[in-house]
Amino acid sequence: MMRINKALRKDPKNPTFPVSFRQSFSQWWRGASAQNAKLTELEVLKQVDFLRDNDKDQERLAEVIETPIGPKKDTIHEVSITSKTINDTKKKEIVFLHGYGAGLALFFRNMDGLTKNNTQNWNFHFVDWLGMGCSARPPFRVKGKNAAERLEQTEGFFVDSLEEWRKAKSIESMVLVGHSMGGYLSAVYAMRYPSRVEKLLLVSPVAVPENPYACDDDAEIRTEQSKAVETLNVLTSETQTSNVMAEFTQSQDQATTQEGTSTSAPAKPNNPVPKAIALLWNWNITPFAILRSIGPIGPKLVSTWTNIRFSTLPKDTFMALHNYCYAIFSLKGSSEYALSHLLAPGAFARRSLINRIGHVQCKTVFMYGDRDWMDESAGYAAAKRLMEHGVLAEHHIIKNAGHHCYLDNPEAFNELVLREMNFE
């Protein structure tokens, strides 16, 4: 597999906070608005040649589409890439869904390689979840009396809105490509609407293994097999876990070079999540709520994460991504408040996929970066369980990549996706 070419961006004077206080104040002063978020999204998409000047591309038509759904006509935001010359209703549909709090523009490094010479047979949809990115942000409320009820209502918020979008688009069935929480929700969608999903491509999905710290109020559905595995783990002192803190500390440079260290090997955690963090998590105080509360230093704080996350990209690309991330992070809170209902403190599952993966009926492909902080061994176990149920499943490791493997090594990621698109 090909390795991405990197332009290392180093700022020896200010490596931690690349955005100055003046820039931070200016960005905050402009305020948070859906219009500004869409403008920053456009700046990221302009990093792609054929999107920057789409009129000159003879093959591909790129459109930003707002699709109203439901009785309140909340809009689902997408970038659609189709053919300029072929309008065949029999073409296949593939949908890309981002992770928690993110947005569709993070797939910008995949859009050219995936769509080039493929729009004759495929329609591509890069979609923002309802309540995230540039989609509408309706109030998010759940009224369940316990964790199980709250989880089911929360999952329904996402998957039912995706189903409403599918109906509005007149899509009969589709291939779903979901990253992180988007992968988890894509799998839940496939369980609820099996006839609408041809294939599942789960990219470093969250909530695959059981929570080793599950409490009585969690929504887990235990199986005899999972109880046996838990007993074995206790006897052998092995626990499946994911190092969620690596999302904030692992740089793109570490993820894409041999200097990085794999963080996906399962190991028993020595310490649980700090009580203060667990308390904030259970109170549903999200990182974005904190960001909105700190005013003019918000963009500077975000630049710490973007500087780590996009550490190998050219400066112009980095700034476009930073502006985009801050713009969507600072918008009115909506489905970001789903986090504590879907995941327990530490990003462990309230109800794991491993114990219900048998309800998936379509071929499922798990992908992880070789330096992924997510527990790839749980994906391997889930793929094995699917095959035991007679469902095709695969498990792949993408080299020189971390949790955002589609962004760290787009060529290798695209290669796997294209293979599944072309494989009947």
C-alpha positions as CSV (number, residue, x, y, z in Angstrom):
1,M,0.0,0.0,0.0
2,M,1.1,3.5,-0.8
3,R,2.3,5.8,1.9
4,I,1.2,9.5,1.9
5,N,3.6,12.2,1.0
6,K,4.0,14.6,4.0
7,A,4.8,18.2,4.3
8,L,5.9,18.5,7.9
9,R,4.7,21.7,9.5
10,K,6.8,22.7,12.5
11,D,6.7,26.0,14.3
12,P,9.6,26.1,16.8
13,K,8.4,29.4,18.2
14,N,5.0,28.2,19.1
15,P,4.6,24.5,18.6
16,T,1.7,24.0,21.0
17,F,-0.6,26.9,20.2
18,P,-0.1,27.9,16.5
19,V,-3.0,30.4,16.7
20,S,-2.1,33.6,18.4
21,F,-4.2,35.4,21.0
22,R,-5.0,38.1,18.5
23,Q,-6.1,35.5,15.9
24,S,-8.1,33.6,18.6
25,F,-9.9,36.7,19.7
26,S,-10.7,37.7,16.1
27,Q,-12.0,34.2,15.3
28,W,-14.2,34.2,18.4
29,W,-15.4,37.8,17.7
30,R,-16.8,36.8,14.3
31,G,-19.3,34.6,16.2
32,A,-20.7,31.1,15.6
33,S,-23.1,30.8,12.7
34,A,-24.2,28.1,10.3
35,Q,-23.2,30.4,7.4
36,N,-19.6,30.8,8.7
37,A,-19.4,27.0,9.3
38,K,-20.4,26.4,5.6
39,L,-17.8,28.9,4.4
40,T,-15.0,27.2,6.4
41,E,-16.2,23.9,5.0
42,L,-15.8,25.3,1.5
43,E,-12.3,26.4,2.3
44,V,-11.4,22.8,3.3
45,L,-13.0,21.4,0.1
46,K,-11.1,23.9,-2.0
47,Q,-7.9,22.0,-1.0
48,V,-9.1,19.4,-3.5
49,D,-8.3,20.4,-7.1
50,F,-11.5,19.2,-8.8
51,L,-13.7,20.7,-6.1
52,R,-11.9,24.1,-6.2
53,D,-12.8,24.5,-9.9
54,N,-15.6,21.9,-10.5
55,D,-16.8,23.6,-13.7
56,K,-13.6,22.4,-15.4
57,D,-14.1,18.8,-14.4
58,Q,-15.8,17.0,-17.3
59,E,-16.8,13.9,-15.3
60,R,-17.9,14.9,-11.8
61,L,-20.6,17.1,-10.5
62,A,-20.1,18.3,-6.9
63,E,-23.0,19.8,-5.1
64,V,-23.8,21.0,-1.6
65,I,-27.3,19.8,-0.8
66,E,-29.6,20.5,2.1
67,T,-32.3,17.8,2.4
68,P,-35.3,18.5,4.7
69,I,-36.5,15.6,6.8
70,G,-39.2,14.9,9.3
71,P,-42.3,17.0,10.2
72,K,-40.1,19.9,11.3
73,K,-38.1,19.9,8.1
74,D,-34.7,19.7,9.7
75,T,-32.0,19.7,7.1
76,I,-29.4,17.1,6.5
77,H,-26.3,18.6,4.9
78,E,-24.2,16.7,2.4
79,V,-21.7,17.1,-0.4
80,S,-22.9,14.9,-3.3
81,I,-20.6,13.9,-6.1
82,T,-22.3,12.4,-9.1
83,S,-21.8,12.2,-12.9
84,K,-22.3,15.2,-15.1
85,T,-23.3,13.0,-18.1
86,I,-25.0,9.9,-16.7
87,N,-28.2,10.1,-14.8
88,D,-29.0,6.4,-14.3
89,T,-31.4,5.5,-11.5
90,K,-29.8,2.1,-11.3
91,K,-26.4,3.5,-10.1
92,K,-25.2,2.3,-6.7
93,E,-25.1,4.7,-3.7
94,I,-22.3,5.0,-1.2
95,V,-22.6,7.2,2.0
96,F,-19.7,8.4,4.2
97,L,-20.6,9.3,7.8
98,H,-18.2,11.1,10.1
99,G,-17.5,10.5,13.8
100,Y,-18.6,12.4,17.0
101,G,-18.6,16.1,16.7
102,A,-16.8,16.1,13.4
103,G,-18.0,16.9,9.9
104,L,-18.0,15.6,6.3
105,A,-15.1,17.9,5.2
106,L,-12.7,15.7,7.1
107,F,-13.1,13.3,4.2
108,F,-11.6,15.9,1.8
109,R,-8.4,13.8,1.2
110,N,-10.6,10.9,0.0
111,M,-13.0,12.6,-2.3
112,D,-10.8,12.8,-5.5
113,G,-9.3,9.3,-5.3
114,L,-12.7,7.6,-4.6
115,T,-14.8,9.4,-7.1
116,K,-12.5,9.7,-10.1
117,N,-13.7,7.5,-13.0
118,N,-16.4,6.0,-10.7
119,T,-19.4,8.4,-11.0
120,Q,-20.6,6.5,-14.0
121,N,-21.7,3.6,-11.7
122,W,-21.8,5.3,-8.3
123,N,-23.3,8.3,-6.5
124,F,-21.2,9.5,-3.6
125,H,-22.8,11.2,-0.5
126,F,-20.6,12.7,2.2
127,V,-23.2,13.4,5.0
128,D,-23.3,15.3,8.3
129,W,-25.3,13.6,11.0
130,L,-28.3,15.5,12.2
131,G,-27.2,17.9,15.0
132,M,-23.5,17.9,13.9
133,G,-21.4,19.5,11.2
134,C,-23.5,21.8,9.1
135,S,-26.7,19.8,9.4
136,A,-29.6,21.3,11.4
137,R,-29.2,21.4,15.1
138,P,-32.5,20.6,16.7
139,P,-32.8,20.3,20.5
140,F,-31.6,16.9,21.7
141,R,-33.7,15.4,24.5
142,V,-34.2,11.9,25.8
143,K,-36.7,10.9,28.4
144,G,-35.8,7.3,29.2
145,K,-36.0,6.2,32.8
146,N,-32.9,4.0,32.6
147,A,-29.8,3.6,30.5
148,A,-31.4,1.1,28.2
149,E,-34.3,3.4,27.3
150,R,-32.0,6.4,26.9
151,L,-29.7,4.5,24.6
152,E,-32.5,3.3,22.4
153,Q,-34.0,6.8,22.1
154,T,-30.5,8.2,21.3
155,E,-29.7,5.6,18.7
156,G,-33.1,6.3,17.2
157,F,-32.4,10.0,16.9
158,F,-29.5,9.2,14.6
159,V,-30.6,6.2,12.6
160,D,-34.1,7.3,12.1
161,S,-33.0,10.6,10.8
162,L,-30.6,8.8,8.4
163,E,-33.6,6.7,7.3
164,E,-35.7,9.8,6.7
165,W,-32.8,11.2,4.6
166,R,-32.6,8.0,2.6
167,K,-36.4,8.1,1.8
168,A,-36.1,11.8,0.8
169,K,-33.3,11.0,-1.5
170,S,-35.2,8.0,-3.0
171,I,-32.3,5.7,-2.3
172,E,-33.3,2.0,-2.4
173,S,-30.1,0.7,-0.7
174,M,-26.6,1.8,0.0
175,V,-23.1,1.1,1.1
176,L,-22.4,2.7,4.5
177,V,-18.9,3.9,5.4
178,G,-18.8,5.1,9.0
179,H,-15.9,6.4,11.1
180,S,-15.7,6.0,14.9
181,M,-19.1,6.9,16.3
182,G,-20.4,7.1,12.7
183,G,-19.3,3.4,12.3
184,Y,-21.2,2.4,15.5
185,L,-24.3,4.2,14.3
186,S,-24.0,2.8,10.8
187,A,-24.0,-0.7,12.3
188,V,-27.1,0.1,14.4
189,Y,-28.8,1.4,11.3
190,A,-27.9,-1.8,9.5
191,M,-29.5,-3.8,12.3
192,R,-32.7,-1.7,12.2
193,Y,-33.0,-1.4,8.5
194,P,-31.2,-4.5,7.1
195,S,-32.8,-4.3,3.6
196,R,-31.3,-0.8,3.1
197,V,-27.7,-1.7,3.6
198,E,-25.7,-3.6,1.0
199,K,-22.4,-3.4,2.8
200,L,-21.0,-2.0,6.0
201,L,-17.5,-0.5,6.1
202,L,-16.7,0.3,9.8
203,V,-13.7,2.5,10.1
204,S,-12.2,2.3,13.6
205,P,-15.7,2.1,15.1
206,V,-16.3,2.9,18.7
207,A,-18.3,0.7,21.2
208,V,-17.4,-2.7,19.7
209,P,-16.1,-4.4,22.9
210,E,-17.9,-4.6,26.2
211,N,-17.2,-2.1,28.9
212,P,-14.9,-3.6,31.4
213,Y,-16.2,-1.1,34.0
214,A,-19.9,-1.6,33.2
215,C,-22.3,-0.8,36.0
216,D,-25.8,-2.1,36.8
217,D,-27.5,0.9,35.0
218,D,-25.7,0.3,31.7
219,A,-27.7,-1.0,28.8
220,E,-25.5,-4.0,27.9
221,I,-27.2,-7.1,26.6
222,R,-25.1,-10.0,27.9
223,T,-24.7,-13.3,26.2
224,E,-23.4,-16.6,27.5
225,Q,-20.4,-16.2,25.2
226,S,-19.6,-12.7,26.6
227,K,-19.9,-13.9,30.2
228,A,-17.4,-16.7,29.4
229,V,-15.0,-14.2,27.9
230,E,-15.3,-11.9,30.9
231,T,-14.5,-14.8,33.2
232,L,-11.4,-15.7,31.1
233,N,-10.3,-12.1,31.2
234,V,-10.5,-12.0,35.0
235,L,-8.5,-15.2,35.2
236,T,-5.8,-14.0,32.8
237,S,-5.9,-10.3,33.8
238,E,-6.7,-9.3,30.2
239,T,-9.3,-6.7,29.3
240,Q,-10.2,-5.1,26.0
241,T,-9.8,-1.4,26.1
242,S,-9.4,1.7,24.0
243,N,-7.0,4.5,25.0
244,V,-9.4,7.4,24.2
245,M,-6.8,10.0,25.5
246,A,-4.7,9.3,22.4
247,E,-7.4,11.1,20.4
248,F,-6.0,14.3,22.0
249,T,-2.3,13.4,22.3
250,Q,-1.4,11.3,19.3
251,S,-0.1,13.6,16.5
252,Q,-0.6,12.8,12.8
253,D,3.2,12.6,12.6
254,Q,3.2,9.8,15.1
255,A,0.4,8.0,13.3
256,T,2.0,8.1,9.9
257,T,5.7,7.4,10.7
258,Q,7.6,4.5,12.1
259,E,8.3,6.7,15.1
260,G,4.7,6.2,16.3
261,T,3.8,3.5,18.7
262,S,0.8,1.3,18.4
263,T,-1.8,2.0,21.1
264,S,-4.4,-0.6,20.1
265,A,-3.1,-3.7,21.8
266,P,-5.5,-4.8,24.5
267,A,-4.3,-4.4,28.1
268,K,-6.0,-4.2,31.4
269,P,-6.3,-0.5,32.4
270,N,-4.4,0.3,35.6
271,N,-6.6,3.2,36.5
272,P,-10.2,4.0,35.8
273,V,-11.3,7.3,34.4
274,P,-10.6,10.1,36.9
275,K,-13.7,10.8,39.0
276,A,-13.9,14.4,38.0
277,I,-13.9,13.5,34.3
278,A,-16.5,10.7,34.9
279,L,-18.7,13.1,36.7
280,L,-18.6,15.7,33.9
281,W,-19.2,12.9,31.4
282,N,-22.3,11.6,33.3
283,W,-23.6,15.2,33.7
284,N,-23.4,15.4,29.9
285,I,-21.0,18.3,29.9
286,T,-19.4,17.9,26.5
287,P,-16.0,19.2,25.3
288,F,-17.9,21.5,22.9
289,A,-20.0,23.0,25.7
290,I,-16.8,23.8,27.6
291,L,-15.4,25.3,24.4
292,R,-18.4,27.6,24.0
293,S,-18.1,28.7,27.6
294,I,-14.5,30.0,27.5
295,G,-15.0,32.7,25.0
296,P,-12.1,34.3,23.1
297,I,-9.5,31.7,24.2
298,G,-11.6,28.9,22.5
299,P,-10.0,29.0,19.1
300,K,-6.5,29.0,20.7
301,L,-7.5,25.9,22.7
302,V,-8.9,24.2,19.6
303,S,-5.6,25.0,17.8
304,T,-3.8,22.7,20.4
305,W,-5.8,19.8,19.2
306,T,-5.8,20.7,15.5
307,N,-2.0,21.3,15.7
308,I,-1.6,17.7,16.9
309,R,-4.3,16.1,14.7
310,F,-3.2,17.7,11.4
311,S,0.5,18.0,12.2
312,T,1.8,16.7,8.8
313,L,-0.3,18.9,6.6
314,P,0.8,22.1,4.8
315,K,0.1,25.3,6.7
316,D,-2.7,26.5,4.4
317,T,-4.5,23.2,4.8
318,F,-4.0,23.1,8.5
319,M,-5.5,26.6,8.9
320,A,-8.5,25.7,6.7
321,L,-9.1,22.6,8.9
322,H,-8.6,24.5,12.1
323,N,-11.1,27.2,11.1
324,Y,-13.6,24.5,10.0
325,C,-13.2,22.5,13.2
326,Y,-13.7,25.6,15.4
327,A,-16.6,26.8,13.4
328,I,-18.6,23.5,13.8
329,F,-17.4,22.8,17.3
330,S,-18.8,26.2,18.5
331,L,-22.2,26.0,16.9
332,K,-25.3,25.5,19.1
333,G,-25.2,22.2,21.0
334,S,-27.5,19.5,19.7
335,S,-26.7,15.8,19.2
336,E,-23.3,16.2,20.8
337,Y,-25.3,15.6,24.0
338,A,-25.9,12.0,22.8
339,L,-22.4,11.1,24.0
340,S,-23.1,10.1,27.6
341,H,-26.2,8.1,26.5
342,L,-24.2,6.0,24.0
343,L,-20.9,5.7,25.8
344,A,-19.8,5.4,29.4
345,P,-16.9,7.5,30.7
346,G,-13.7,6.6,28.9
347,A,-15.6,6.0,25.6
348,F,-16.7,2.5,26.6
349,A,-20.0,1.1,25.2
350,R,-23.3,1.4,27.1
351,R,-24.3,-1.5,24.8
352,S,-21.5,-3.1,22.8
353,L,-21.7,-4.0,19.2
354,I,-19.9,-7.3,19.8
355,N,-23.0,-8.7,21.7
356,R,-25.5,-7.8,18.9
357,I,-23.4,-7.9,15.8
358,G,-25.1,-11.1,14.9
359,H,-28.1,-9.0,13.8
360,V,-26.1,-7.5,10.9
361,Q,-27.0,-9.3,7.7
362,C,-24.7,-7.7,5.2
363,K,-21.0,-8.1,4.5
364,T,-19.0,-6.0,7.1
365,V,-15.5,-4.8,6.8
366,F,-13.6,-3.5,9.8
367,M,-10.7,-1.1,9.2
368,Y,-8.2,0.3,11.8
369,G,-4.9,2.2,11.6
370,D,-1.8,0.3,12.8
371,R,-1.4,3.1,15.4
372,D,-5.1,3.3,16.2
373,W,-6.1,4.0,19.8
374,M,-9.3,2.1,19.2
375,D,-9.2,-1.6,20.2
376,E,-8.8,-3.4,16.8
377,S,-8.8,-6.8,18.5
378,A,-12.5,-6.2,19.3
379,G,-13.1,-5.6,15.6
380,Y,-11.4,-8.9,14.8
381,A,-13.6,-10.7,17.3
382,A,-16.7,-9.0,15.9
383,A,-15.7,-10.1,12.3
384,K,-15.1,-13.6,13.6
385,R,-18.5,-13.7,15.3
386,L,-20.2,-12.5,12.1
387,M,-18.6,-15.3,10.1
388,E,-19.9,-17.7,12.7
389,H,-23.4,-16.5,11.8
390,G,-22.7,-17.1,8.1
391,V,-22.1,-13.4,7.2
392,L,-19.1,-12.3,5.2
393,A,-16.7,-10.2,7.3
394,E,-13.2,-8.9,7.0
395,H,-10.7,-7.1,9.2
396,H,-7.9,-4.8,7.9
397,I,-5.1,-2.8,9.3
398,I,-4.1,0.3,7.4
399,K,-0.4,1.0,7.7
400,N,1.1,4.4,8.8
401,A,-2.2,5.5,10.2
402,G,-4.0,6.2,13.5
403,H,-7.7,6.5,14.5
404,H,-8.4,8.8,11.5
405,C,-6.9,6.4,9.1
406,Y,-8.9,7.8,6.1
407,L,-7.1,11.1,6.7
408,D,-3.6,9.8,7.7
409,N,-3.3,7.4,4.8
410,P,-5.9,8.2,2.2
411,E,-4.4,6.1,-0.5
412,A,-4.5,2.9,1.5
413,F,-8.0,3.7,2.8
414,N,-9.3,4.5,-0.7
415,E,-7.8,1.3,-2.0
416,L,-9.9,-0.8,0.5
417,V,-13.1,1.2,-0.2
418,L,-12.7,0.9,-4.0
419,R,-12.1,-2.8,-3.7
420,E,-15.4,-3.2,-1.9
421,M,-17.1,-1.0,-4.4
422,N,-15.9,-3.1,-7.2
423,F,-16.4,-6.5,-5.5
424,E,-19.9,-8.0,-5.9
